[in-house]
Amino acid sequence: VVFGIPGAYTPTCQHKHVPSYIDCASQLKQSGVDIVACLSVNDPFVMHAFGKTTHADVANIEMWSDVNAQFVQSIGKTIDGSKVGLGIRAKRFSLYAQNGTIKCFFE
């Protein structure tokens, strides 16, 4: 399971979106999900710190960096946050993939 957020340390992502996945991470793993990952257009150092700040690391949620927005652009899930100083970012989304193939997509 991968969930995309517009940015680490942005209020809604930090206080609502990531905690909602922390709350269900163990249930997802018990259901057979191997990886729960948070993806954002931030550098890997920011994502690492964000995982620690939110305690996502304790819930074994991986923090993935899409530095140049390549992945989110390839799946058509971007927003332009330039007006608020963020540049191109990921839309909020969740996906379930099996063996590298996206099986379900949620926005």
C-alpha positions in Angstrom: 0.0 0.0 0.0 1.4 3.4 -1.0 -0.2 6.7 0.0 0.8 9.9 -1.5 0.8 13.3 0.3 1.5 16.8 -1.0 4.3 17.4 1.5 6.0 16.4 4.6 5.3 18.8 7.5 2.3 20.3 5.8 -0.5 20.6 8.4 -3.1 18.2 7.0 -0.5 15.6 6.0 1.2 15.7 9.3 -1.8 15.9 11.6 -4.5 13.9 9.7 -3.3 11.9 6.8 -0.2 10.1 8.1 -1.8 9.4 11.6 -4.8 7.7 9.8 -2.3 5.3 8.2 -0.4 4.8 11.5 -3.8 3.8 13.1 -4.4 1.1 10.5 -0.9 0.0 9.6 -0.9 -3.1 11.8 -4.3 -4.1 10.5 -3.1 -3.8 6.9 0.0 -5.9 7.7 -2.2 -8.6 9.4 -4.3 -8.6 6.2 -1.2 -9.6 4.2 0.1 -6.2 3.1 3.9 -6.4 3.0 4.7 -2.7 2.8 2.9 0.4 3.8 4.7 3.5 2.4 4.2 7.2 2.5 5.3 8.9 -0.7 5.9 12.6 -1.2 7.8 15.0 -3.4 10.4 15.8 -0.8 14.1 14.8 -0.4 14.9 11.6 1.4 16.3 13.4 4.4 13.1 15.3 5.0 11.1 12.1 4.6 13.3 10.3 7.1 12.9 13.1 9.6 9.1 13.3 8.9 8.8 9.5 9.6 10.4 10.0 13.0 8.4 13.2 13.8 5.1 11.5 13.1 6.2 8.2 14.6 5.4 6.5 11.3 8.7 4.7 11.7 7.4 3.0 14.9 4.4 1.7 12.9 6.8 0.4 10.2 5.6 2.8 7.6 8.3 3.4 5.0 8.9 7.0 3.9 9.5 7.2 0.2 10.9 10.3 -1.6 9.9 11.2 -5.1 12.4 14.0 -5.4 11.7 15.2 -8.9 8.0 14.1 -9.0 8.9 11.5 -11.6 6.6 8.8 -10.2 3.6 11.0 -9.5 3.9 12.6 -12.9 4.1 9.1 -14.6 0.8 8.1 -12.9 -0.9 11.5 -13.5 -1.3 12.4 -9.8 0.2 15.8 -9.4 -0.9 19.2 -8.2 0.8 22.5 -8.9 1.4 24.2 -5.5 3.5 27.0 -7.0 1.1 29.7 -5.8 1.9 28.7 -2.2 5.6 28.0 -2.7 5.5 24.2 -3.0 6.0 23.6 -6.8 4.8 20.4 -8.3 3.6 18.0 -5.6 1.7 14.7 -5.3 -2.0 14.7 -5.0 -3.4 12.8 -2.1 -3.9 9.2 -3.2 -3.6 5.7 -2.1 -2.9 2.6 -4.2 -2.6 -1.1 -3.6 -0.1 -2.9 -5.8 0.7 -6.5 -6.1 4.0 -7.7 -7.7 4.5 -4.2 -9.1 1.1 -3.9 -10.7 -1.4 -1.4 -9.3 -4.6 -3.3 -8.5 -6.6 -0.5 -6.8 -6.4 3.3 -6.9 -8.1 5.7 -4.5 -8.3 9.5 -4.5 
